[in-house]
């Protein structure tokens, strides 16, 4: 999945978790999925930052 897709899915998860009608078991599932998506986004940003630094220094 692309960074933008992961970020949009993460935003949808956050919105759903803000809904007070969401059952606790679903909240835990969403939280777990959100953590994984957050890690993927952060990894992508770290790799991108490294590439930009390498380009800037050459």
C-alpha distance matrix in Angstrom:
0.0 3.8 6.7 8.3 6.3 6.5 10.0 11.0 10.4 12.3 14.9 15.4 15.9 18.4 20.2 20.6 21.9 24.4 25.8 28.9 28.9 25.9 27.4 27.3 25.5 22.7 22.6 22.3 19.4 17.6 18.7 17.3 13.9 14.2 15.4 12.5 10.0 12.7 13.0 9.5 10.2 13.6 12.9 11.0 14.1 16.5 15.5 15.7 19.0 20.3 19.7 21.5 24.3 24.8 25.0 27.4 29.6 30.1
3.8 0.0 3.8 5.5 5.3 6.3 8.7 10.1 10.7 12.3 14.4 15.6 16.6 18.5 20.2 21.3 22.6 24.6 26.3 29.6 30.0 27.3 29.1 29.0 27.7 24.7 24.2 24.1 21.6 19.3 20.0 19.1 15.8 15.2 16.3 13.9 10.8 12.7 13.2 9.6 9.0 12.4 12.0 9.3 11.7 14.6 13.6 13.0 16.3 18.1 17.2 18.5 21.5 22.3 22.2 24.4 26.8 27.4
6.7 3.8 0.0 3.8 5.5 5.1 6.1 8.7 9.9 10.4 12.3 14.3 15.3 16.5 18.5 20.0 21.0 22.7 24.8 28.0 28.9 26.3 28.3 27.9 27.0 24.1 23.0 23.0 21.0 18.4 18.5 18.0 15.0 13.6 14.4 12.7 9.3 10.1 11.0 8.0 6.0 9.4 9.8 7.1 8.7 12.0 11.8 11.0 13.8 16.0 15.7 16.6 19.4 20.7 20.8 22.5 25.1 26.1
8.3 5.5 3.8 0.0 3.8 5.5 5.1 6.2 8.6 9.8 10.5 12.4 14.2 15.3 16.6 18.5 19.9 21.2 23.2 26.6 27.5 25.2 27.6 27.6 27.0 23.8 22.8 23.4 21.4 18.4 19.0 19.1 15.9 14.2 15.9 14.7 11.0 11.8 13.7 11.1 8.7 12.1 13.3 10.6 11.4 15.0 15.1 13.6 16.2 18.9 18.4 18.6 21.7 23.2 22.9 24.3 27.2 28.3
6.3 5.3 5.5 3.8 0.0 3.8 5.4 5.2 6.2 8.5 9.9 10.7 12.3 14.3 15.4 16.6 18.4 20.1 21.6 25.0 25.4 22.9 25.2 25.5 24.5 21.2 20.7 21.4 18.9 16.1 17.3 17.3 13.7 12.8 14.9 13.4 9.8 11.8 13.7 11.0 9.8 13.5 14.5 12.3 13.9 17.3 17.2 16.4 19.1 21.5 21.1 21.8 24.8 26.1 25.9 27.6 30.3 31.3
6.5 6.3 5.1 5.5 3.8 0.0 3.8 5.5 5.1 6.1 8.6 9.9 10.5 12.3 14.3 15.3 16.4 18.5 20.3 23.5 24.1 21.3 23.3 23.1 22.1 19.1 18.2 18.4 16.2 13.5 14.2 13.9 10.6 9.4 11.2 9.7 6.1 8.1 10.1 7.8 6.9 10.6 11.8 10.4 12.2 15.2 15.7 15.5 17.9 20.2 20.4 21.3 23.8 25.3 25.7 27.2 29.7 31.0
10.0 8.7 6.1 5.1 5.4 3.8 0.0 3.8 5.4 5.0 6.2 8.7 9.8 10.5 12.4 14.3 15.2 16.6 18.9 22.2 23.3 20.9 23.2 23.0 22.7 19.7 18.2 18.9 17.3 14.0 14.3 14.9 12.0 9.7 11.6 11.3 7.5 7.9 10.8 9.4 7.0 10.3 12.5 11.1 11.6 15.0 16.1 15.4 17.2 20.0 20.4 20.7 23.2 25.2 25.4 26.4 29.1 30.7
11.0 10.1 8.7 6.2 5.2 5.5 3.8 0.0 3.8 5.3 5.0 6.3 8.7 9.9 10.6 12.4 14.2 15.4 17.1 20.6 21.4 19.3 22.0 22.4 22.2 18.8 17.7 19.0 17.2 13.8 14.9 16.0 12.9 10.9 13.8 13.6 10.0 11.0 14.1 12.7 10.8 14.1 16.2 14.7 15.3 18.7 19.7 18.7 20.7 23.6 23.7 23.8 26.5 28.5 28.4 29.5 32.3 33.8
10.4 10.7 9.9 8.6 6.2 5.1 5.4 3.8 0.0 3.8 5.4 5.1 6.2 8.7 9.9 10.5 12.3 14.3 15.6 19.0 19.4 16.8 19.1 19.5 18.9 15.5 14.8 15.9 13.7 10.5 12.1 12.9 9.5 8.3 11.6 11.2 8.0 10.0 13.0 11.8 11.0 14.3 16.2 15.3 16.5 19.6 20.5 20.2 22.3 24.8 25.2 25.8 28.3 30.1 30.4 31.7 34.2 35.7
12.3 12.3 10.4 9.8 8.5 6.1 5.0 5.3 3.8 0.0 3.8 5.4 5.1 6.3 8.7 9.9 10.5 12.4 14.6 17.7 18.7 16.1 18.3 18.1 17.9 14.8 13.2 14.1 12.7 9.3 9.7 11.0 8.3 5.8 8.8 9.4 6.5 7.3 10.8 10.6 9.5 12.2 14.6 14.4 15.1 17.9 19.5 19.4 20.9 23.5 24.5 24.9 27.0 29.1 29.7 30.7 33.1 34.9
14.9 14.4 12.3 10.5 9.9 8.6 6.2 5.0 5.4 3.8 0.0 3.8 5.4 5.1 6.3 8.7 9.9 10.7 12.9 16.2 17.6 15.6 18.5 18.7 19.1 15.9 14.2 15.9 14.9 11.2 11.8 13.9 11.6 8.9 11.9 13.1 10.2 10.3 14.0 13.9 12.1 14.6 17.4 16.8 16.9 20.0 21.7 21.1 22.4 25.4 26.2 26.1 28.3 30.7 31.0 31.6 34.3 36.2
15.4 15.6 14.3 12.4 10.7 9.9 8.7 6.3 5.1 5.4 3.8 0.0 3.8 5.4 5.1 6.2 8.6 9.9 11.0 14.5 15.1 13.1 16.1 17.0 17.2 13.6 12.6 14.8 13.4 9.8 11.6 13.7 11.3 9.5 13.2 14.1 11.5 12.6 16.2 15.9 14.7 17.5 20.0 19.4 20.0 23.0 24.5 24.0 25.7 28.5 29.1 29.3 31.7 33.8 34.1 34.9 37.6 39.4
15.9 16.6 15.3 14.2 12.3 10.5 9.8 8.7 6.2 5.1 5.4 3.8 0.0 3.8 5.4 5.1 6.1 8.6 10.0 13.1 13.7 11.1 13.5 13.8 13.9 10.6 9.2 11.1 9.9 6.2 7.9 10.2 8.2 6.6 10.3 11.7 10.0 11.0 14.4 14.8 14.3 16.7 19.1 19.3 20.0 22.6 24.3 24.4 25.8 28.4 29.5 29.9 32.0 34.1 34.8 35.6 38.0 39.9
18.4 18.5 16.5 15.3 14.3 12.3 10.5 9.9 8.7 6.3 5.1 5.4 3.8 0.0 3.8 5.5 5.1 6.2 8.9 11.8 13.5 11.5 14.2 14.1 15.2 12.3 9.9 12.0 12.0 8.3 8.5 11.6 10.6 7.9 10.9 13.2 11.5 11.3 15.0 16.0 14.8 16.6 19.6 19.9 19.9 22.5 24.7 24.6 25.5 28.3 29.6 29.7 31.5 34.0 34.7 35.1 37.5 39.7
20.2 20.2 18.5 16.6 15.4 14.3 12.4 10.6 9.9 8.7 6.3 5.1 5.4 3.8 0.0 3.8 5.5 5.1 6.7 10.3 11.7 10.5 13.9 14.8 16.1 13.0 11.2 14.1 14.0 10.4 11.5 14.7 13.4 11.3 14.5 16.6 14.6 14.8 18.5 19.1 17.8 19.9 22.8 22.7 22.7 25.6 27.6 27.2 28.2 31.2 32.3 32.1 34.2 36.7 37.1 37.5 40.1 42.2
20.6 21.3 20.0 18.5 16.6 15.3 14.3 12.4 10.5 9.9 8.7 6.2 5.1 5.5 3.8 0.0 3.8 5.4 5.3 8.6 9.0 7.2 10.5 11.8 12.9 9.6 8.4 11.7 11.4 8.3 10.3 13.3 12.2 11.0 14.5 16.3 15.0 15.8 19.2 19.9 19.2 21.4 24.1 24.2 24.7 27.4 29.3 29.2 30.4 33.2 34.3 34.5 36.5 38.8 39.4 40.1 42.6 44.5
21.9 22.6 21.0 19.9 18.4 16.4 15.2 14.2 12.3 10.5 9.9 8.6 6.1 5.1 5.5 3.8 0.0 3.8 5.3 7.4 8.9 6.7 9.3 9.5 11.2 8.6 6.1 9.3 10.1 7.2 8.0 11.6 11.5 10.0 12.8 15.4 14.7 14.9 18.2 19.5 19.1 20.7 23.5 24.2 24.4 26.7 29.0 29.2 30.1 32.7 34.2 34.4 36.1 38.6 39.5 40.0 42.2 44.4
24.4 24.6 22.7 21.2 20.1 18.5 16.6 15.4 14.3 12.4 10.7 9.9 8.6 6.2 5.1 5.4 3.8 0.0 3.8 6.0 8.7 8.2 11.3 11.8 14.2 12.0 9.4 12.6 13.8 11.0 11.3 15.0 15.0 13.0 15.6 18.4 17.4 17.0 20.5 21.9 20.9 22.4 25.5 26.0 25.8 28.2 30.7 30.5 31.1 34.0 35.5 35.4 37.0 39.7 40.4 40.6 43.0 45.4
25.8 26.3 24.8 23.2 21.6 20.3 18.9 17.1 15.6 14.6 12.9 11.0 10.0 8.9 6.7 5.3 5.3 3.8 0.0 3.8 5.4 5.8 9.4 11.2 13.6 11.2 9.7 13.4 14.3 11.9 13.2 16.7 16.5 15.2 18.1 20.5 19.6 19.9 23.3 24.4 23.6 25.4 28.3 28.7 28.8 31.3 33.6 33.4 34.3 37.2 38.5 38.4 40.3 42.8 43.4 43.8 46.3 48.5
28.9 29.6 28.0 26.6 25.0 23.5 22.2 20.6 19.0 17.7 16.2 14.5 13.1 11.8 10.3 8.6 7.4 6.0 3.8 0.0 3.8 5.5 8.1 9.7 12.8 11.5 9.9 13.4 15.1 13.5 14.3 17.8 18.4 17.3 19.8 22.5 22.1 22.2 25.4 26.9 26.3 27.8 30.7 31.5 31.5 33.8 36.2 36.3 37.0 39.7 41.3 41.3 42.9 45.5 46.3 46.6 49.0 51.3
28.9 30.0 28.9 27.5 25.4 24.1 23.3 21.4 19.4 18.7 17.6 15.1 13.7 13.5 11.7 9.0 8.9 8.7 5.4 3.8 0.0 3.8 6.3 9.2 11.7 10.2 10.0 13.6 14.7 13.6 15.2 18.3 18.6 18.3 21.0 23.3 22.9 23.6 26.7 27.9 27.7 29.5 32.1 32.8 33.2 35.5 37.7 37.8 38.9 41.5 42.9 43.1 44.9 47.3 48.1 48.6 51.0 53.1
25.9 27.3 26.3 25.2 22.9 21.3 20.9 19.3 16.8 16.1 15.6 13.1 11.1 11.5 10.5 7.2 6.7 8.2 5.8 5.5 3.8 0.0 3.8 6.5 8.5 6.5 6.5 10.1 10.9 9.9 11.9 14.7 15.0 15.0 17.8 19.8 19.7 20.7 23.5 24.7 24.8 26.7 29.1 29.9 30.6 32.8 34.8 35.2 36.3 38.8 40.2 40.7 42.5 44.7 45.6 46.3 48.6 50.6
27.4 29.1 28.3 27.6 25.2 23.3 23.2 22.0 19.1 18.3 18.5 16.1 13.5 14.2 13.9 10.5 9.3 11.3 9.4 8.1 6.3 3.8 0.0 3.8 5.6 5.4 6.2 8.9 10.1 10.5 12.2 14.5 15.4 16.1 18.3 20.3 20.9 21.9 24.4 25.8 26.4 28.0 30.2 31.3 32.3 34.1 36.1 36.9 38.1 40.3 41.8 42.5 44.2 46.3 47.4 48.3 50.3 52.4
27.3 29.0 27.9 27.6 25.5 23.1 23.0 22.4 19.5 18.1 18.7 17.0 13.8 14.1 14.8 11.8 9.5 11.8 11.2 9.7 9.2 6.5 3.8 0.0 3.8 5.4 4.9 6.3 8.7 9.7 10.3 12.4 14.2 14.9 16.4 18.6 19.7 20.5 22.6 24.4 25.2 26.5 28.6 30.1 31.0 32.5 34.7 35.7 36.7 38.7 40.5 41.3 42.7 44.8 46.2 47.0 48.8 51.0
25.5 27.7 27.0 27.0 24.5 22.1 22.7 22.2 18.9 17.9 19.1 17.2 13.9 15.2 16.1 12.9 11.2 14.2 13.6 12.8 11.7 8.5 5.6 3.8 0.0 3.8 5.4 5.2 6.4 8.7 9.9 10.9 12.6 14.2 15.6 17.1 18.6 19.9 21.6 23.2 24.5 25.9 27.6 29.2 30.5 31.9 33.7 35.0 36.2 38.0 39.7 40.9 42.3 44.1 45.6 46.6 48.3 50.3
22.7 24.7 24.1 23.8 21.2 19.1 19.7 18.8 15.5 14.8 15.9 13.6 10.6 12.3 13.0 9.6 8.6 12.0 11.2 11.5 10.2 6.5 5.4 5.4 3.8 0.0 3.8 5.4 5.0 6.1 8.5 9.9 10.5 12.0 14.2 15.6 16.4 17.9 20.1 21.2 22.2 24.0 25.8 27.0 28.3 30.1 31.8 32.8 34.2 36.2 37.6 38.6 40.3 42.2 43.4 44.5 46.4 48.3
22.6 24.2 23.0 22.8 20.7 18.2 18.2 17.7 14.8 13.2 14.2 12.6 9.2 9.9 11.2 8.4 6.1 9.4 9.7 9.9 10.0 6.5 6.2 4.9 5.4 3.8 0.0 3.8 5.4 5.0 6.0 8.6 9.8 10.1 12.1 14.3 15.1 15.9 18.2 19.9 20.5 21.9 24.1 25.4 26.3 28.0 30.1 31.0 32.1 34.2 35.9 36.7 38.2 40.3 41.6 42.4 44.3 46.4
22.3 24.1 23.0 23.4 21.4 18.4 18.9 19.0 15.9 14.1 15.9 14.8 11.1 12.0 14.1 11.7 9.3 12.6 13.4 13.4 13.6 10.1 8.9 6.3 5.2 5.4 3.8 0.0 3.8 5.4 5.0 6.2 8.6 9.7 10.6 12.6 14.3 15.1 16.7 18.7 19.9 21.0 22.7 24.5 25.7 26.9 28.9 30.3 31.3 33.1 34.9 36.1 37.3 39.2 40.8 41.7 43.4 45.5
19.4 21.6 21.0 21.4 18.9 16.2 17.3 17.2 13.7 12.7 14.9 13.4 9.9 12.0 14.0 11.4 10.1 13.8 14.3 15.1 14.7 10.9 10.1 8.7 6.4 5.0 5.4 3.8 0.0 3.8 5.5 5.2 6.3 8.5 10.1 11.0 12.5 14.2 15.7 17.0 18.5 20.1 21.5 23.0 24.6 26.0 27.6 29.0 30.4 32.1 33.6 34.9 36.4 38.1 39.5 40.8 42.5 44.3
17.6 19.3 18.4 18.4 16.1 13.5 14.0 13.8 10.5 9.3 11.2 9.8 6.2 8.3 10.4 8.3 7.2 11.0 11.9 13.5 13.6 9.9 10.5 9.7 8.7 6.1 5.0 5.4 3.8 0.0 3.8 5.4 5.1 5.9 8.6 10.0 10.4 11.9 14.2 15.3 16.2 18.0 19.8 20.9 22.2 24.0 25.8 26.7 28.1 30.1 31.6 32.6 34.2 36.1 37.3 38.4 40.3 42.2
18.7 20.0 18.5 19.0 17.3 14.2 14.3 14.9 12.1 9.7 11.8 11.6 7.9 8.5 11.5 10.3 8.0 11.3 13.2 14.3 15.2 11.9 12.2 10.3 9.9 8.5 6.0 5.0 5.5 3.8 0.0 3.8 5.5 5.0 6.2 8.7 9.8 10.3 12.3 14.3 15.1 16.2 18.3 19.9 20.8 22.2 24.4 25.5 26.5 28.4 30.3 31.2 32.5 34.5 36.0 36.9 38.6 40.7
17.3 19.1 18.0 19.1 17.3 13.9 14.9 16.0 12.9 11.0 13.9 13.7 10.2 11.6 14.7 13.3 11.6 15.0 16.7 17.8 18.3 14.7 14.5 12.4 10.9 9.9 8.6 6.2 5.2 5.4 3.8 0.0 3.8 5.4 5.2 6.5 8.8 9.9 10.9 12.7 14.5 15.5 16.8 18.8 20.2 21.2 23.0 24.7 25.8 27.3 29.2 30.5 31.8 33.4 35.1 36.3 37.8 39.7
13.9 15.8 15.0 15.9 13.7 10.6 12.0 12.9 9.5 8.3 11.6 11.3 8.2 10.6 13.4 12.2 11.5 15.0 16.5 18.4 18.6 15.0 15.4 14.2 12.6 10.5 9.8 8.6 6.3 5.1 5.5 3.8 0.0 3.8 5.5 5.2 6.3 8.6 10.0 10.8 12.4 14.3 15.5 16.8 18.5 20.0 21.4 22.8 24.4 26.0 27.4 28.8 30.4 32.0 33.3 34.7 36.5 38.2
14.2 15.2 13.6 14.2 12.8 9.4 9.7 10.9 8.3 5.8 8.9 9.5 6.6 7.9 11.3 11.0 10.0 13.0 15.2 17.3 18.3 15.0 16.1 14.9 14.2 12.0 10.1 9.7 8.5 5.9 5.0 5.4 3.8 0.0 3.8 5.4 5.1 6.0 8.6 9.8 10.4 12.1 14.1 15.3 16.4 18.1 20.0 20.9 22.2 24.2 25.8 26.7 28.3 30.2 31.5 32.5 34.4 36.4
15.4 16.3 14.4 15.9 14.9 11.2 11.6 13.8 11.6 8.8 11.9 13.2 10.3 10.9 14.5 14.5 12.8 15.6 18.1 19.8 21.0 17.8 18.3 16.4 15.6 14.2 12.1 10.6 10.1 8.6 6.2 5.2 5.5 3.8 0.0 3.8 5.5 5.0 6.2 8.7 9.9 10.5 12.2 14.3 15.3 16.3 18.4 19.9 20.8 22.5 24.4 25.6 26.7 28.6 30.3 31.3 32.8 34.9
12.5 13.9 12.7 14.7 13.4 9.7 11.3 13.6 11.2 9.4 13.1 14.1 11.7 13.2 16.6 16.3 15.4 18.4 20.5 22.5 23.3 19.8 20.3 18.6 17.1 15.6 14.3 12.6 11.0 10.0 8.7 6.5 5.2 5.4 3.8 0.0 3.8 5.4 5.2 6.3 8.7 9.9 10.6 12.5 14.4 15.3 16.7 18.5 20.0 21.3 22.9 24.5 25.8 27.3 28.9 30.3 31.8 33.5
10.0 10.8 9.3 11.0 9.8 6.1 7.5 10.0 8.0 6.5 10.2 11.5 10.0 11.5 14.6 15.0 14.7 17.4 19.6 22.1 22.9 19.7 20.9 19.7 18.6 16.4 15.1 14.3 12.5 10.4 9.8 8.8 6.3 5.1 5.5 3.8 0.0 3.8 5.4 5.1 6.2 8.6 9.8 10.6 12.4 14.2 15.5 16.5 18.3 20.1 21.3 22.6 24.4 25.9 27.2 28.5 30.4 32.1
12.7 12.7 10.1 11.8 11.8 8.1 7.9 11.0 10.0 7.3 10.3 12.6 11.0 11.3 14.8 15.8 14.9 17.0 19.9 22.2 23.6 20.7 21.9 20.5 19.9 17.9 15.9 15.1 14.2 11.9 10.3 9.9 8.6 6.0 5.0 5.4 3.8 0.0 3.8 5.4 5.1 6.1 8.6 9.9 10.6 12.2 14.3 15.3 16.3 18.3 20.1 21.0 22.4 24.4 25.8 26.7 28.5 30.5
13.0 13.2 11.0 13.7 13.7 10.1 10.8 14.1 13.0 10.8 14.0 16.2 14.4 15.0 18.5 19.2 18.2 20.5 23.3 25.4 26.7 23.5 24.4 22.6 21.6 20.1 18.2 16.7 15.7 14.2 12.3 10.9 10.0 8.6 6.2 5.2 5.4 3.8 0.0 3.8 5.4 5.1 6.0 8.6 9.8 10.4 12.3 14.1 15.1 16.4 18.4 19.9 20.9 22.6 24.4 25.5 26.9 28.8
9.5 9.6 8.0 11.1 11.0 7.8 9.4 12.7 11.8 10.6 13.9 15.9 14.8 16.0 19.1 19.9 19.5 21.9 24.4 26.9 27.9 24.7 25.8 24.4 23.2 21.2 19.9 18.7 17.0 15.3 14.3 12.7 10.8 9.8 8.7 6.3 5.1 5.4 3.8 0.0 3.8 5.5 5.1 6.2 8.7 9.9 10.7 12.3 14.2 15.5 16.7 18.4 20.1 21.3 22.8 24.4 26.0 27.5
10.2 9.0 6.0 8.7 9.8 6.9 7.0 10.8 11.0 9.5 12.1 14.7 14.3 14.8 17.8 19.2 19.1 20.9 23.6 26.3 27.7 24.8 26.4 25.2 24.5 22.2 20.5 19.9 18.5 16.2 15.1 14.5 12.4 10.4 9.9 8.7 6.2 5.1 5.4 3.8 0.0 3.8 5.5 5.1 6.2 8.7 10.1 10.6 12.2 14.3 15.5 16.5 18.3 20.1 21.2 22.4 24.4 26.1
13.6 12.4 9.4 12.1 13.5 10.6 10.3 14.1 14.3 12.2 14.6 17.5 16.7 16.6 19.9 21.4 20.7 22.4 25.4 27.8 29.5 26.7 28.0 26.5 25.9 24.0 21.9 21.0 20.1 18.0 16.2 15.5 14.3 12.1 10.5 9.9 8.6 6.1 5.1 5.5 3.8 0.0 3.8 5.4 5.0 6.1 8.7 9.8 10.4 12.3 14.3 15.2 16.3 18.3 19.9 20.8 22.4 24.5
12.9 12.0 9.8 13.3 14.5 11.8 12.5 16.2 16.2 14.6 17.4 20.0 19.1 19.6 22.8 24.1 23.5 25.5 28.3 30.7 32.1 29.1 30.2 28.6 27.6 25.8 24.1 22.7 21.5 19.8 18.3 16.8 15.5 14.1 12.2 10.6 9.8 8.6 6.0 5.1 5.5 3.8 0.0 3.8 5.4 5.1 6.3 8.6 9.9 10.7 12.5 14.3 15.4 16.7 18.5 20.0 21.3 23.0
11.0 9.3 7.1 10.6 12.3 10.4 11.1 14.7 15.3 14.4 16.8 19.4 19.3 19.9 22.7 24.2 24.2 26.0 28.7 31.5 32.8 29.9 31.3 30.1 29.2 27.0 25.4 24.5 23.0 20.9 19.9 18.8 16.8 15.3 14.3 12.5 10.6 9.9 8.6 6.2 5.1 5.4 3.8 0.0 3.8 5.5 5.3 6.1 8.6 10.0 10.7 12.3 14.3 15.5 16.6 18.3 20.1 21.5
14.1 11.7 8.7 11.4 13.9 12.2 11.6 15.3 16.5 15.1 16.9 20.0 20.0 19.9 22.7 24.7 24.4 25.8 28.8 31.5 33.2 30.6 32.3 31.0 30.5 28.3 26.3 25.7 24.6 22.2 20.8 20.2 18.5 16.4 15.3 14.4 12.4 10.6 9.8 8.7 6.2 5.0 5.4 3.8 0.0 3.8 5.5 5.0 6.0 8.5 9.8 10.4 12.1 14.1 15.3 16.2 18.2 20.1
16.5 14.6 12.0 15.0 17.3 15.2 15.0 18.7 19.6 17.9 20.0 23.0 22.6 22.5 25.6 27.4 26.7 28.2 31.3 33.8 35.5 32.8 34.1 32.5 31.9 30.1 28.0 26.9 26.0 24.0 22.2 21.2 20.0 18.1 16.3 15.3 14.2 12.2 10.4 9.9 8.7 6.1 5.1 5.5 3.8 0.0 3.8 5.4 5.1 6.2 8.7 9.9 10.6 12.4 14.3 15.3 16.6 18.6
15.5 13.6 11.8 15.1 17.2 15.7 16.1 19.7 20.5 19.5 21.7 24.5 24.3 24.7 27.6 29.3 29.0 30.7 33.6 36.2 37.7 34.8 36.1 34.7 33.7 31.8 30.1 28.9 27.6 25.8 24.4 23.0 21.4 20.0 18.4 16.7 15.5 14.3 12.3 10.7 10.1 8.7 6.3 5.3 5.5 3.8 0.0 3.8 5.5 5.1 6.3 8.7 9.9 10.6 12.4 14.3 15.5 16.8
15.7 13.0 11.0 13.6 16.4 15.5 15.4 18.7 20.2 19.4 21.1 24.0 24.4 24.6 27.2 29.2 29.2 30.5 33.4 36.3 37.8 35.2 36.9 35.7 35.0 32.8 31.0 30.3 29.0 26.7 25.5 24.7 22.8 20.9 19.9 18.5 16.5 15.3 14.1 12.3 10.6 9.8 8.6 6.1 5.0 5.4 3.8 0.0 3.8 5.4 5.1 6.2 8.6 9.9 10.6 12.3 14.3 15.7
19.0 16.3 13.8 16.2 19.1 17.9 17.2 20.7 22.3 20.9 22.4 25.7 25.8 25.5 28.2 30.4 30.1 31.1 34.3 37.0 38.9 36.3 38.1 36.7 36.2 34.2 32.1 31.3 30.4 28.1 26.5 25.8 24.4 22.2 20.8 20.0 18.3 16.3 15.1 14.2 12.2 10.4 9.9 8.6 6.0 5.1 5.5 3.8 0.0 3.8 5.4 5.1 6.2 8.6 9.9 10.5 12.3 14.4
20.3 18.1 16.0 18.9 21.5 20.2 20.0 23.6 24.8 23.5 25.4 28.5 28.4 28.3 31.2 33.2 32.7 34.0 37.2 39.7 41.5 38.8 40.3 38.7 38.0 36.2 34.2 33.1 32.1 30.1 28.4 27.3 26.0 24.2 22.5 21.3 20.1 18.3 16.4 15.5 14.3 12.3 10.7 10.0 8.5 6.2 5.1 5.4 3.8 0.0 3.8 5.5 5.1 6.2 8.7 9.9 10.6 12.5
19.7 17.2 15.7 18.4 21.1 20.4 20.4 23.7 25.2 24.5 26.2 29.1 29.5 29.6 32.3 34.3 34.2 35.5 38.5 41.3 42.9 40.2 41.8 40.5 39.7 37.6 35.9 34.9 33.6 31.6 30.3 29.2 27.4 25.8 24.4 22.9 21.3 20.1 18.4 16.7 15.5 14.3 12.5 10.7 9.8 8.7 6.3 5.1 5.4 3.8 0.0 3.8 5.4 5.1 6.2 8.6 10.0 10.8
21.5 18.5 16.6 18.6 21.8 21.3 20.7 23.8 25.8 24.9 26.1 29.3 29.9 29.7 32.1 34.5 34.4 35.4 38.4 41.3 43.1 40.7 42.5 41.3 40.9 38.6 36.7 36.1 34.9 32.6 31.2 30.5 28.8 26.7 25.6 24.5 22.6 21.0 19.9 18.4 16.5 15.2 14.3 12.3 10.4 9.9 8.7 6.2 5.1 5.5 3.8 0.0 3.8 5.4 5.1 6.1 8.6 10.1
24.3 21.5 19.4 21.7 24.8 23.8 23.2 26.5 28.3 27.0 28.3 31.7 32.0 31.5 34.2 36.5 36.1 37.0 40.3 42.9 44.9 42.5 44.2 42.7 42.3 40.3 38.2 37.3 36.4 34.2 32.5 31.8 30.4 28.3 26.7 25.8 24.4 22.4 20.9 20.1 18.3 16.3 15.4 14.3 12.1 10.6 9.9 8.6 6.2 5.1 5.4 3.8 0.0 3.8 5.5 5.1 6.1 8.7
24.8 22.3 20.7 23.2 26.1 25.3 25.2 28.5 30.1 29.1 30.7 33.8 34.1 34.0 36.7 38.8 38.6 39.7 42.8 45.5 47.3 44.7 46.3 44.8 44.1 42.2 40.3 39.2 38.1 36.1 34.5 33.4 32.0 30.2 28.6 27.3 25.9 24.4 22.6 21.3 20.1 18.3 16.7 15.5 14.1 12.4 10.6 9.9 8.6 6.2 5.1 5.4 3.8 0.0 3.8 5.5 5.3 6.3
25.0 22.2 20.8 22.9 25.9 25.7 25.4 28.4 30.4 29.7 31.0 34.1 34.8 34.7 37.1 39.4 39.5 40.4 43.4 46.3 48.1 45.6 47.4 46.2 45.6 43.4 41.6 40.8 39.5 37.3 36.0 35.1 33.3 31.5 30.3 28.9 27.2 25.8 24.4 22.8 21.2 19.9 18.5 16.6 15.3 14.3 12.4 10.6 9.9 8.7 6.2 5.1 5.5 3.8 0.0 3.8 5.5 5.4
27.4 24.4 22.5 24.3 27.6 27.2 26.4 29.5 31.7 30.7 31.6 34.9 35.6 35.1 37.5 40.1 40.0 40.6 43.8 46.6 48.6 46.3 48.3 47.0 46.6 44.5 42.4 41.7 40.8 38.4 36.9 36.3 34.7 32.5 31.3 30.3 28.5 26.7 25.5 24.4 22.4 20.8 20.0 18.3 16.2 15.3 14.3 12.3 10.5 9.9 8.6 6.1 5.1 5.5 3.8 0.0 3.8 5.6
29.6 26.8 25.1 27.2 30.3 29.7 29.1 32.3 34.2 33.1 34.3 37.6 38.0 37.5 40.1 42.6 42.2 43.0 46.3 49.0 51.0 48.6 50.3 48.8 48.3 46.4 44.3 43.4 42.5 40.3 38.6 37.8 36.5 34.4 32.8 31.8 30.4 28.5 26.9 26.0 24.4 22.4 21.3 20.1 18.2 16.6 15.5 14.3 12.3 10.6 10.0 8.6 6.1 5.3 5.5 3.8 0.0 3.8
30.1 27.4 26.1 28.3 31.3 31.0 30.7 33.8 35.7 34.9 36.2 39.4 39.9 39.7 42.2 44.5 44.4 45.4 48.5 51.3 53.1 50.6 52.4 51.0 50.3 48.3 46.4 45.5 44.3 42.2 40.7 39.7 38.2 36.4 34.9 33.5 32.1 30.5 28.8 27.5 26.1 24.5 23.0 21.5 20.1 18.6 16.8 15.7 14.4 12.5 10.8 10.1 8.7 6.3 5.4 5.6 3.8 0.0
